[in-house]
Amino acid sequence: MSNEAPQNGDAKDNEELPRRKVQTITVYQFNDEIGDFEELVMDPDLKLQDLLDDDFILLFVDPQHNRVWMWHGYNTTTRMKFIAAKTAPSIRDKHGIAFKLTTVDQDDESHGFKVMLGLEQELDYDQMQTGPAYEGTIEDLELLKTVSREKILLLLEKAGVPEGFERKMVIVKNQIYGYREYDRNYIGSVIKEKQLFPLKEEIEDGVYLADNYIPRMLFSYNNVVLTELLKKIEIDDNTQKISLKALDA
């Protein structure tokens, strides 16, 4: 074995690059007795998902992504959620007033929340928003096998809805989802929320006609990405007459 000292260039190549510092997650638990959140002292070996409990409301402060997640367990009451929603912004402001505060419910966690927990990989949404939804590559087709509800909503947002119609259901592979939009009050502002939810009713085997629905399919390079069921918006005759009178006036 040679005892020659490494050349300067070799030594430079062997130098370890400085690693980016990963900012830690701060976790708060809502205490119903005092009506406020308390910061948890975290065991470094404890996984974040192990904190989730049916009886808890938890705040996860993620400085890496400028996000604050408020998680509701199954057994938490409406009163607890109301008080927690009023006190959570003050906790958020301690870490950064620009942090986005998002509420998630047990078993309806978003992809971003699961990324924060370390359960899923982060997606590059900026890249997803440019160009066609799918390029037909092998990687894209693989993504379709594990497409998340959040990604489906992004595709639906890009596709839009024809004027005079509303989206009722979405079919991705062999999974059928219901779709709804609703107004949500958040800190004095009304936000339009869009939600996909798996249909829980059992559907008997057989052939079905989509009565009163119009199917629309999103294709990419000869592959069906998803199928939507649209329904024509029915306009009440009285409302239509009033609108016509307003136009004549």
matplotlib code that plots the C-alpha trace (Angstrom):
import matplotlib.pyplot as plt

x = [0.0, 1.4, 2.3, 2.2, 0.3, -2.8, -2.5, -4.2, -6.9, -7.6, -7.9, -10.4, -12.5, -12.6, -13.8, -17.3, -19.7, -21.5, -25.0, -28.1, -29.4, -32.8, -35.0, -36.9, -40.6, -42.1, -45.2, -48.0, -50.9, -54.2, -55.0, -58.8, -58.6, -56.7, -58.1, -54.7, -51.8, -48.7, -45.4, -44.3, -40.8, -39.9, -37.9, -35.4, -36.2, -40.0, -41.6, -44.0, -46.8, -46.6, -48.0, -51.3, -54.0, -57.8, -58.3, -55.7, -55.6, -52.0, -50.1, -47.1, -44.9, -42.8, -40.3, -38.8, -42.0, -43.4, -46.4, -48.4, -50.6, -53.5, -54.5, -57.9, -58.3, -61.5, -62.7, -62.1, -65.2, -66.6, -65.9, -62.2, -61.9, -63.4, -61.2, -58.1, -58.9, -59.0, -55.7, -53.7, -52.9, -51.1, -48.9, -48.3, -47.3, -44.6, -42.8, -43.7, -46.7, -46.2, -46.6, -49.7, -52.1, -53.9, -56.4, -56.5, -58.7, -57.8, -57.9, -58.3, -54.7, -53.3, -50.1, -48.3, -49.1, -47.8, -44.6, -44.1, -44.6, -42.0, -44.6, -44.4, -42.0, -42.3, -43.6, -42.4, -45.7, -44.0, -42.9, -46.3, -48.0, -46.0, -46.7, -49.1, -50.4, -48.5, -45.8, -46.5, -43.1, -42.6, -42.1, -45.5, -47.3, -45.8, -47.1, -50.6, -50.4, -50.1, -51.8, -52.9, -56.1, -54.2, -52.6, -56.0, -57.3, -54.4, -55.3, -59.0, -58.0, -56.1, -58.9, -61.6, -65.3, -67.4, -69.8, -73.2, -71.9, -70.8, -68.4, -70.1, -67.7, -64.2, -62.9, -59.2, -58.2, -60.7, -61.4, -64.4, -64.6, -67.3, -66.5, -67.8, -67.0, -67.9, -67.2, -65.1, -64.7, -61.1, -60.0, -62.7, -62.2, -64.3, -62.1, -63.4, -62.5, -62.5, -62.7, -62.5, -63.9, -64.1, -67.7, -68.4, -71.6, -71.1, -71.8, -73.2, -71.6, -73.2, -73.5, -74.6, -75.7, -74.6, -78.2, -78.2, -74.4, -71.9, -68.6, -65.5, -62.1, -58.6, -56.2, -52.4, -50.5, -53.2, -53.6, -56.8, -55.6, -59.0, -62.7, -65.1, -68.9, -70.4, -74.0, -75.8, -76.7, -80.5, -81.7, -84.9, -87.5, -88.4, -84.7, -84.2, -87.2, -85.9, -82.5, -84.1, -86.1, -82.9, -81.2, -84.2, -84.1]
y = [0.0, 3.4, 5.8, 8.9, 11.8, 12.7, 15.5, 18.8, 18.1, 14.6, 16.1, 18.7, 16.0, 14.0, 17.0, 16.5, 19.1, 21.0, 19.6, 21.8, 22.3, 20.7, 22.8, 20.7, 20.4, 22.0, 20.3, 21.7, 19.8, 21.5, 21.4, 21.5, 22.4, 25.7, 26.3, 26.7, 24.9, 23.6, 22.8, 19.2, 18.2, 15.8, 12.6, 12.6, 8.9, 9.5, 9.5, 12.3, 9.9, 8.2, 11.4, 11.2, 10.1, 10.0, 12.4, 15.0, 18.3, 18.9, 21.8, 20.9, 23.9, 23.2, 26.0, 24.2, 24.8, 27.8, 25.8, 25.1, 22.1, 21.7, 18.1, 17.0, 13.5, 11.5, 12.1, 15.8, 17.9, 20.8, 23.0, 21.9, 22.6, 26.0, 27.2, 25.6, 27.5, 30.8, 30.2, 28.6, 31.8, 33.2, 30.2, 30.5, 34.2, 33.3, 31.3, 33.4, 35.5, 34.4, 30.7, 29.1, 27.5, 24.4, 22.2, 18.4, 15.8, 12.2, 9.8, 12.7, 13.9, 15.7, 14.7, 17.8, 16.7, 13.2, 14.7, 16.7, 13.5, 11.7, 9.2, 10.3, 11.9, 15.6, 16.4, 19.2, 21.0, 23.8, 21.2, 19.6, 22.9, 23.4, 21.8, 18.8, 17.1, 13.9, 13.4, 9.7, 8.7, 5.5, 7.6, 9.4, 6.1, 4.8, 7.9, 7.0, 3.9, 5.9, 9.1, 11.0, 13.0, 16.2, 15.5, 14.6, 18.0, 19.7, 18.0, 18.9, 22.5, 22.6, 20.9, 23.3, 22.7, 23.6, 26.4, 25.3, 22.1, 20.9, 18.1, 15.3, 12.3, 11.4, 8.0, 7.2, 3.6, 1.5, 4.1, 6.3, 9.6, 12.1, 15.7, 18.9, 22.5, 24.6, 27.9, 27.8, 30.7, 31.2, 34.1, 36.4, 35.4, 33.0, 30.4, 28.1, 24.5, 21.6, 18.1, 14.5, 11.8, 8.0, 6.8, 4.6, 3.0, -0.5, -0.6, -4.0, -5.7, -5.1, -2.7, 0.9, 3.8, 7.2, 8.7, 12.5, 12.6, 13.4, 11.5, 13.4, 11.7, 13.2, 11.6, 11.8, 9.9, 7.3, 6.8, 7.7, 9.7, 10.1, 10.2, 12.8, 12.6, 16.1, 17.2, 20.0, 22.8, 23.2, 26.8, 27.5, 29.1, 31.9, 32.8, 32.8, 35.1, 37.5, 37.5, 38.3, 41.1, 42.6, 42.5, 44.2, 46.9]
z = [0.0, -0.9, 1.9, -0.3, 1.0, -0.9, -3.5, -2.7, -5.3, -3.8, -0.3, -1.5, -3.2, 0.1, 2.1, 3.3, 2.1, 4.9, 5.4, 5.4, 8.9, 9.3, 11.6, 14.1, 14.5, 17.7, 19.0, 21.3, 22.9, 23.7, 27.4, 27.8, 31.5, 30.9, 27.4, 25.8, 24.2, 26.1, 24.4, 24.6, 25.7, 22.9, 23.3, 20.4, 19.7, 19.5, 16.1, 15.4, 14.3, 17.7, 19.2, 17.4, 19.8, 19.4, 22.4, 21.4, 19.5, 18.5, 16.9, 14.7, 13.9, 10.8, 10.2, 7.3, 5.3, 7.2, 8.2, 11.3, 11.4, 13.8, 14.1, 15.6, 17.1, 16.7, 20.3, 20.5, 21.1, 19.1, 22.1, 22.2, 18.5, 18.8, 21.6, 20.0, 16.7, 18.7, 20.5, 17.7, 15.8, 18.9, 19.0, 15.2, 15.6, 18.1, 15.4, 12.4, 11.4, 7.8, 8.7, 7.1, 9.7, 8.4, 10.1, 9.5, 11.0, 11.9, 9.0, 6.5, 6.7, 3.6, 1.8, 3.1, 6.7, 6.1, 4.6, 7.8, 9.8, 7.6, 6.3, 2.7, 0.3, -0.6, -4.1, -6.4, -6.9, -9.0, -11.5, -11.5, -12.4, -15.6, -19.0, -19.4, -16.3, -17.3, -20.0, -20.5, -19.2, -17.2, -14.0, -14.6, -15.1, -11.9, -10.1, -11.2, -9.1, -5.9, -6.8, -3.7, -3.2, -3.1, -6.5, -8.0, -6.8, -8.5, -11.8, -11.4, -10.8, -14.0, -16.0, -14.8, -15.2, -18.3, -17.8, -16.6, -15.1, -11.7, -10.7, -8.7, -8.8, -9.8, -10.7, -10.5, -11.5, -9.5, -6.8, -6.9, -5.0, -4.2, -4.8, -3.1, -2.7, 0.3, 1.9, 5.1, 7.5, 8.6, 10.7, 9.3, 5.7, 3.5, 1.8, -1.0, 0.1, -2.3, -1.0, -2.4, -0.2, -0.8, -1.2, 1.8, 0.5, -0.9, -4.6, -5.8, -8.7, -12.0, -15.0, -14.3, -16.5, -15.5, -15.6, -15.6, -15.6, -18.3, -18.1, -19.0, -19.3, -18.9, -21.3, -21.5, -24.1, -24.7, -20.9, -19.0, -16.0, -14.4, -15.2, -13.9, -13.7, -14.4, -13.8, -15.5, -13.1, -13.1, -13.0, -11.3, -13.7, -11.3, -10.8, -14.6, -15.1, -12.4, -14.1, -17.5, -16.0, -14.5, -17.9, -19.6, -16.9]

ax = plt.figure().add_subplot(projection="3d")
ax.plot(x, y, z, "-o")
ax.set_aspect("equal")
plt.show()
